[in-house]
Amino acid sequence: MISRRSAIFGLGAAALATWAGGSAQAQPRMPATLVERRLNLRHLHTGETLDVVYQRNGRYLPAARKALNRFLRDHRDNSVHAIDAGLFDFLHELKTELGIPGRIDIVCGYRSPRSNEILRAKSSGVAKRSLHLQGMAVDIRVPGMRVATIAEAALDLRRGGVGKYTRSNFVHIDTGQFRTWGA
């Protein structure tokens, strides 16, 4: 016969075992929640699109990083450079912050030294040591969204540099030091 005290103790032990990851009786383990980070991009100069899961359960996926590096290549000379993974996270967090259900348009990703010099010759707004040269910057648009809205959300994240180019209709984000500029 089981006393009230041993029944309560038995229930308490079973609850403690379950809470600690064990079980009073064998129970199937629930699968861990899969956490994925996805980017849906369109490159305005090449017309290419890329919809890719680049991170799963906190791990960057090598094949996805390779695809993103190629996608964000210098469209002028097709040179590919490793892109800072933090830039993918910045884009993903910006997408989440803004509630973007669709794609982000890429104006410019990686920029080769030659391309950077060509652009510098045409515009005073191109930095000599641009973070585009290091794969740490991207210029973006979001269909149907104002530059000011995108820039404000990027500034709220405080992940890096944010440049607002209203007349050219794009926002620059990078993984350098936090700073801001633009009209």
SEZARO-179307 format. One record per residue: residue in three letters; x, y, z of N, C-alpha, C in turn. Coordinates in steps of 0.1 Angstrom, whole numbers, plus 2048, in hexadecimal, padded with zeros to 3 digits. Each point is the difference from the previous one (the first is absolute). Layout:
// SEZARO-179307
ALAXYZXYZXYZ/...
// end
This chain:
// SEZARO-179307
MET8087F48007F880C80080980C800/ILE7FC80A7F880880D7FF7FA80A809/SER8098068097FB80A8087FF80E7F9/ARG7F98098057FE80D7FA80D8077FE/ARG8097FF80B80D8067FF8097FA7F5/SER8007F37FE8087FA7F67FB8037F2/ALA7F28027FF7FA8037F380480E7FC/ILE80080A80A80380E7FD80F8007FC/PHE8097F980880E8007FD8037FA7F2/GLY7F97F67FD8017F97F37FC80A7F5/LEU7F58078017FC80A7F680A80B7FF/GLY80580580B80B80A80080C7FC7F9/ALA8047F380280D7FB7FA7FE7FF7F1/ALA7F47FC7FC7FD7FE7F180080E7FA/ALA7FA80A80780080E7FA80E8057FF/LEU8087FE80B80E8058008087F97F5/ALA7FE7F37FE8077F97F57FC8057F3/THR7F38037FE7FB8057F380680E7FE/TRP80080980A80580D7FF80F8007FD/ALA8077F780580F7FF7FE8047F97F3/GLY7F67FD7F88037FA7F37FE7F1800/GLY7FD7FA80C7FE7F28017F27FD7FF/SER7FC7F48057F27FD8007FD7F5809/ALA7F48008077FD7F58087FD7F47F8/GLN7FB8027F47FE7F57F68078057F3/ALA8047F67F88068047F37F68087F8/GLN80480C7FC7F88087F78088057F4/PRO7FA8007F58088057F480580E802/ARG80C8037FB80580E8017FA8087F5/MET7FD80C8037FA8097F580C8057F8/PRO7FE8017F380B8067F880380E803/ALA80C80480080480E8027FA8097F6/THR7FC80C8037FA80A7F780B8047F6/LEU7FD7FF7F38098047F680080F7FE/VAL80B80780280080E7FE8088037F3/GLU7FA8067F78068037F380080F7FD/ARG80A8057FA80180E7FB8007FF7F1/ARG7F78087F97FF7FF7F280180E7FA/LEU8068017F480080D7F97FA7FD7F2/ASN7F880A7FC7FA8007F380480C7F9/LEU8097FF7F680680C7FA7FF8007F0/ARG80080C7FB8008027F180B80A7FE/HIS8097FD7F680B8097FD7FB8097F4/LEU80080D8027FA8097F68088017F3/HIS80D7FD8018098017F48017F37F8/THR7FF7F58078017F37F87F27FA7FE/GLY7F68048077F37FA7FF7FE7F3807/GLU80B7FB8068007F48087F880180C/THR7FA7F58057F97FF80D8067F4808/LEU80080280D8057F58087F780080D/ASP7FA7F48027F87FE80D8077F4807/VAL80780380B8097F68067FF80180F/VAL8007F48068027FF80E80F800802/TYR80580A80780F8018028057FC80E/GLN7F67FE8098047FC80E7F57F7805/ARG8057F68077F77F68068057FD80E/ASN7F780280A8047FE80E80D806804/GLY80280D7FB80C80880480C7FD7F8/ARG7FF7F77F680C7FC7F87FE8057F2/TYR80A8077FB8008047F28027F47F7/LEU7F88007F58017F57F780A8037F5/PRO80B7F87FF80A8037F67FB8017F1/ALA7F77F87FC7FB8017F27F880D7FE/ALA7F980480A7F880C80080A80C800/ARG80A80080880A80B8008068017F2/LYS8047F57FA8068007F37F68077F6/ALA7F47FC8007F68057F77FE80F802/LEU80080480D7FE80F80380D8087FB/ASN80B7FA80280D8077FC7FF8027F1/ARG7FC7F67F97FF8017F17F58097FC/PHE7F58008077F48097FD80480E802/LEU80880380A80380E80480E8047F9/ARG8047F97F680C8037F980080E7F9/ASP80B8057FC80180C7F97FA7FE7F2/HIS7F58067FD7F97FD7F38078067F4/ARG80A8098038078067F580B7F77FA/ASP8077F880980A7F77FB7FF7F2805/ASN7F47FD8067FD7F280580A7FB80B/SER8088098068097FB80B7F87FD80C/VAL8037F58067F97FB80C80A80280C/HIS7FA80480B80880280D7F77FA80B/ALA8077FC80B7F97FB80C7F880C806/ILE7F47FE8037F780A8067FF7FD80F/ASP80280A8087FF7FF80E7F27FA804/ALA8007F58087F47FA8047F7809808/GLY8068098077F980A8087F78097F7/LEU8038017F47F88087F67F37F87FD/PHE8017F37FF7F47F87FE7F780280C/ASP8067FF80C7F780280C7FA80E800/PHE80880A7FD7FA80E7FF7F48007F7/LEU8027FA7F47F58007F67F47F9806/HIS8027F48067F57F88057F980880C/GLU8088068097FA80780B7F880C7FB/LEU8058077F57F980B7FA7F37FB7FA/LYS8007F57F97F47FA7FA7F67FD80B/THR8047FB80B7F87FD80B7FA80C806/GLU80980A8037FC80D8067F58077F8/LEU8028007F27F68077F77F47F77FC/GLY8017F38047F57F77FC7FF7FE7F1/ILE80B7FF7FA8017FE7F17FC7F27FD/PRO7F57FD7F97FC7F37FD8077FA7F4/GLY8048097F78067FC7F380F803800/ARG8048057F580E8017FD80680E803/ILE80D80080180880C8018088017F3/ASP80080C7FA8078037F480E804803/ILE80A7FB7F980E80380280480A7F5/VAL80580B80480680A7F680E7FD7FE/CYS8077FD80B80F7FE7FF8047F780C/GLY8087F67FE8067F880B80F802800/TYR8077F67FD80F8018008048097F4/ARG80A8088028068087F580F7FE800/SER8057FD7F480E7FE7FE80780D800/PRO80D80080380880D8007FE8087F3/ARG8007F97F57FF8077F37F28067FF/SER7F67F98037F28067FF7FF80B80A/ASN8057FF80C80080B80980680D7FB/GLU80B7FE7F980780C7FA7F88067F5/ILE7FA7F87F87F78057F57F5808806/LEU7F97FB80A7F580780780580D807/ARG80C7FF80680580C80680380B7F6/ALA8047FD7F480280A7F67F38067FB/LYS7F57FA8027F38057FC7F980780B/SER8037FD80D7F880580B80980380C/SER7FD80B80680780380D7FB7F880C/GLY7F47F97FE7FA7F980B8067F2802/VAL80A7FC7F88067F380180D800808/ALA8017F980B80C80180980B7F87FA/LYS80C80680280D7F97FB8017F3806/ARG7FE7FF80D8017F38087F27FB803/SER7F87FF7F77F27FB8028007F2805/LEU7F67FE8097FF7F28067FA7F67F6/HIS7FB8067F47FD7F77F580C7F87FC/LEU80C80680080C7F97FC8047F4809/GLN7FB80080C8037F580A7F47F6801/GLY7F68027F87F47F78027F980380D/MET80080C8047F980480D7F580A7FE/ALA7FC8027F37F580A7FE7F77FC7F4/VAL7F48048017F67FE7F57F780C7FF/ASP7FC8037F47F780B7FE7F37F97FC/ILE7F58058067F37F97FE7F48097FE/ARG7F67FA7FA7F28067FF7F67F5804/VAL7F58048057F57F78037F48057F7/PRO7FB7F77F77F58057F87F4805808/GLY7FB80C7FD7F580680780380780D/MET80D80180480480680D80980C7FD/ARG7FD80A80880880C7FF80E7FE806/VAL80A8077FA80E80080580080480F/ALA7F980A80380080580E7FC7F580A/THR7F67F97FC7FA7F580980B7F5802/ILE8067FC7F580B7F680080B804809/ALA80580D7FD80B8058087FE80180E/GLU7F48048047FC80280E8007F2807/ALA7FB7F67FA8007F380680E7FA801/ALA8098037F680E7FB80080780880C/LEU7FD80C80280680880B7FC7FA80D/ASP7F47FD8017FB7FA80D8077F3804/LEU8057F97F68077F380380E803805/ARG80680B7FC80D80480580B7F57FD/ARG7FF7FA7F580A7F57FC80C8057F9/GLY7FF80C7FA80C8057F87FC80D7F9/GLY8078037F57FD80D7F97F38007F9/VAL7FA80B7FF7F38027F880180D7F9/GLY7FF7FF7F380080C7F77F38017F9/LYS7FA80C8007F38027F98028087F4/TYR7FD7FA7F48028067F37F28027FA/THR7F980A8047F28027FC7FF8037F1/ARG8098087FA7FF8037F28037F47F7/SER8097F88058037F47F87F77F4804/ASN7F880280A7F67F68048067F3805/PHE80A8018098057F480780680380E/VAL8017F680880680180D80D7F7800/HIS80B80680580C7F88028007FB80E/ILE8037F38028037FB80D80D7F8800/ASP80780180B80D7F98018027FB80E/THR80B7F88028037FA80D80C806806/GLY80380D7FC80A8088067FB80680D/GLN80780A8057FC80780C7F28077FE/PHE7F980180A7F38077FF80280F7FD/ARG7FA8047F580080E7FC7F58027F6/THR7FD80C7FD7F58037F680380C7F8/TRP7FB8017F480280B7F77F58007F5/GLY7FF80B7F97F78007F47F580B802/ALA7F98027F57F680A8007F27FA800/
// end
